[in-house]
Amino acid sequence: MAYPMQARFGISLSNRAVLFDWATTDGLIAAARTAEASGYFHGVWVGDNLLSKPRVESIVMLSAIAAHTSTVTLGTICMASFPLRDPILLAIQWASLDVLSGGRTILSVCNGASERDGPQFAHELAVMGVKSNQRVGRVIEGVRILRRLWSEERVTHQGKYFQFSDVECLPKPVQQPVPILIAANPKAGQADEATVDRIMRRVAMYADGWQTDATPVETFRQRFQIIREYAHQGGRDPSQLDSCLHLMVNINNDRERAYNEAETYLASYYGAGSISRDRAELWLAYGPPEAVIEKIQAYIDAGCTTPVLRFVSPDLSGQLQRCIEEVLPAFRVR
């Protein structure tokens, strides 16, 4: 069955895998070029962390990809280090990337991990001089600062976390405005209804869209609807909001082999030892092409505008080629 192309597909490339010798920077750039040449992928995305989960730095990696591509958008999925970064420096770096790429960037930001998520995250926060309970405030204030630095000639800001006077940020980005998404995935059982509501309201107020992962289809539908309703209440056009899902993919005609390879990859990648079946099922679209198509379509039907696919397999090029040949044509209007 051929579905209408209702979404802009992205490929998520693991710039962290380079440190494990599971990938090379040349291989990631080649995958970006293949994705662009296929005509099916609208964007290329990379992950971000600083000390807690080291990788080839996201802006540097995207700059290399920008130099080897011409049409795909370039994004972070997501910039977990955003509350740790200096907003003036980041504004200059990201605007420079936007200029270098000819206006192709999408910045997705998030709170990053808290000290409760593990000792490596507590250490990172301590080294960077940021308290765990400051992350949300620094994200909101940081987003506001970026928007002003990119659009105003000179900016003076006296906030809770950042203070500066008469700053001119050059170059200005090509895009006016640069799209900014906020990534958020409050987990069931860890966040009460009021907390979820507050997070969704934050996305609607400050972002151009929402990014998430490992979210049940119906939960995705409900949360994006809440975001759109709050956007409407705030005088914004809900139809202009993006909804981005980071989905892990393994294509194999043997569904159990697809699952086992993906689970092994994810457990090793995240250093978890093992990942529960329930958790993996939320993260994954796996098995024969038709099973992968069905899961992607379920999220599109739930309102996902940008499915971003991460191939969780040692064979990135093989998985990408199968996706181009056997999965994505189902979403093309013939």
N, C-alpha and C positions, 0 to 999 in steps of 0.2 A: 504494500500500500504506500502511495506517495503522499506525504503530508505537505501542505504549503510551508514555505520558508517563513516562519513567524518570529524568528529570533536571529540575533547576530552571534555566531559561534566564535569562541576564543579557544586558543590552546595555551595551557599553563605549562611552562618549562621550568624544570627543577634546577635552579642555579645553586642549590645546596648539594645536589647529587655530585657536582664536580669535585667536592671535597672528599667524597667517598670513592672516587674513581669509578662511579657508575655512569658518568657522562663527562663530556668535554665541552669547553666553551664553543669550540668549532662545531661540535655535534648539535648543540643547542641553536646556534646560528643557522646551521643547515636545516634544522627542523622548522625554524621560523620562515625560512625562504620557501621550503616545501609547502608549508601551510598557506602562505600568501599566494604562491603560484597555483594552488588548487582552486582558488576562487571561492572556497567554502568558508574559510576563516576570515573573520572581520578583525580579530585582534590577537595579540601575543602578550601574555602576562607572565610575570616572574614573582617569586616570593621575596619576603624581606624579613630580616632580623639582623641584629648586630652581634652581640656577644653570646646570647643564650642558644641560638641555633645558627652558627656561622655559615656563610655562603659567599659566593661572588656577589659583591654589593649590588643592590638592585638597580640603582640609577646608572651605575657603570655598565651593568649587563644590558640594560635597555638601550643605552647609548650605542653599544656595539651592534645590537640588533637593528637599531634605527639606521645605522650606516649601511646595512646589507638588505634593507627592505625599503619599500616606497609607498605602500598603501595601507598596511595593517596598522591599527591603533596599538599603542604600547601602554601597558598598565601594570600596577602592583596588585598582588592578590594575597594578602593586603600588606600595607606598610605598617607592620607591627611596631616598628621603631619610631613611629610618628611622635608619640608623647616624649620621646627621649631626645629628639632632634631640635636644633636651634631653628626657629621658623624663618629667620632672615636668610641664613645659609641655604636652607631647603628651598625657599622661594627662588633664589638665584639658580640653584642647581636644576630645579624642575623646569623653570622657565627656559633655561639653556637647552634642556632636553627637548622641550616643545619647539624651540627654534631649530635645533639640529634636525628634528624629525619632520619639520614642516607642519607643525600643529597636529600631531597625532597622539597626544598623551591623554591618559585617564588616570587620575590619582585616587586610589582607594586607600583609606586610612582606617586604623582601628586602635583600640586601647592597648593592645598587646597583652601579654600575660601578667598576672599578679604574682606577688611573692608566695601566695598559697599554692601556685601551680607547680612549684618545684624549686629546689635550691639554685639552679642555674638562672632562673628568672629573678629570684631575690637578689642574687649576686649582681646581675646586670643592672637592676634598678639602683642598687647601692652604689655601684661604680659610676653610674651616670648621674647620681645625685637627685633621683626622682623617687618620691614616695608612692607606694601602690595606690593610695587613695587620691592621688593627684592626677591620675592618668586621664580620667574622663574630662576633667576641667582643662587639662592641657590640650586635649584633642579639640574641644570646642573652641578654645581661645586660639589655638594654632590655625584652625580652618579659617576663622575670621581674619586673622592676620594675613594669611596667604592671599585671600581674596582682595584685601585692601592693597597689599604690596603689588599685586599683579594688575590692578586697575587704576590706582591713584598715582599722581606724580610724586608726591612726598607724603610720608606717613609718620604720625606720632601716635604712639600707643602706650597707655599706662594701664596695664591689666594686673590680674592677680599673680600670674606666673611670668609674664614677659613685660618689660618696660624699655622703650627706646624713643628717641626724638628725631624728627626730620630725616627719615631714611628714604632714600631713593633706590628702588630695586630695578636694576637693569641687567640683562635685557628683559623687556616685557614678553610674555608668551605670545605666540601667534594667535592662539585661541583666546577669545574673550567672550565668555569666561572659559577657563580650563575646567572640564568636568571633574567633580570631586564626589566620590562615593564614600559612604561610611559602612564598614563591615561590622556586623554584629550577629551573634548566634547564641542568645540566652538559652541555656540548656534546660530541658524539662527536669523538674525536681530540684534545680539549683536556683531558679529565678521565679519569684512569685508573679502573679498577674500584674501587680502594680509596677514591678520592676520592668517586665517586658513592655508594658505600655509606655513607660518613661523612655525606654531605649528606642522604640519605634517612633515616638514623638520627636526624639532628637534627630533621627534620620530625616524625618519630614521637614524639620525646621532648618537644618544646616547643610544637607547634602543634595546632590543631584541624582541620587539613587542609593540602593541598598545592595550590599554584597553579603552572602552567607554560604554556609556549607553544612553537610550532615544534618539536614533538616527534613523531616517527613513532608511529603507532598502537601497534605492538607494544612499542616502548620505553616508551610511556605505561603500557601494561598491566603490564609487568614492574616498572617503578619503583613504581607505586602498590601492587603486591602486596608489594614489599619493605617499603614504609612500613607497610602493614597488619601484616605479620609482626613487625616491630620493635615496633609499638604493642602487639600481643598479648603479646610477650615482656616488655614493660614494665608489664603489668597493665592496659592500656587496652582499651576495646572498639573493635575495628577498624571495626565497622559504623557508628560515630559519626563517622568521619573523612570530611571533604569532599575532593573532588578537582575542581579548577577548571582548565579549559582556556580560554585566551584565543585565540580563533580569528578570523582576518580573513575577511570575507565580501564577495563581490561577485556579485550575482544578475543574470544576463543570458542570454537564450536563445542568444546567440552566445558560446560558451565562450571563444574566443580574444579577443573584445572584452572579456569580463569580466576575463580575465587581464591584458590590456594596460592597462586602466584601473586595476586594482588595483596592478599593478607600478609604474606611473607615480606613483600616489598614495603608495605606500610609499617609493619611492626619494626622492621630494621631501620627504616627511614626516621621514624619518630622515637626509636630507642625504647619502645614500649615492651619488648619481649614478646607480647602477644596482644591481639586486639579482639575484643568480643565479637561474636557473630552479629549481634544486634547493631553494634557500632559500625561494623564494616558494611552491613546492608544499607545503612543510612548514607555512608560515604560513596558507595560504589554503584556503577552501572556495569554489569559484567555478563559474560557468556556470549552466545551467538549474536551476530549483528542485530537480529530482530528483537532480542531481549534488551540490548543497549538502546535501540531506537525507541522501544516502548517506554523505558524509564525516562529518557530525555523528553519525550513528548508529554509525559505526565506532568513534568515541571513546566513545560511551555504552556500547557493547558491551565496550569495554576497561576500563570502570570509572569513566568520567567522570560525576560527579554534577552538575556545574555548568558547562555550556558557556556561555561569555561571548562574545558576538558583537560584533565591531567592523566596521562597514560602511565599507570602504575605497573610497569614491567621493565625488565632490563633491556627489552627490545623496543626502544622508542621509535625508531624509524619504521619498523615493521608494523607496530600498532597504529602509527599515524597513517601509513599507507592503507591499511585495512579500513580505517575510519573513513578516509577519503573515498575509497572505492565501494564500501559496503554499508556504511552507516549514513553519512551526510547526504548522499543522493536522495534519501527518503524525504528529506526536508526541502528539497529543491522543487519549485514549480516547473513542471515539464512543458 
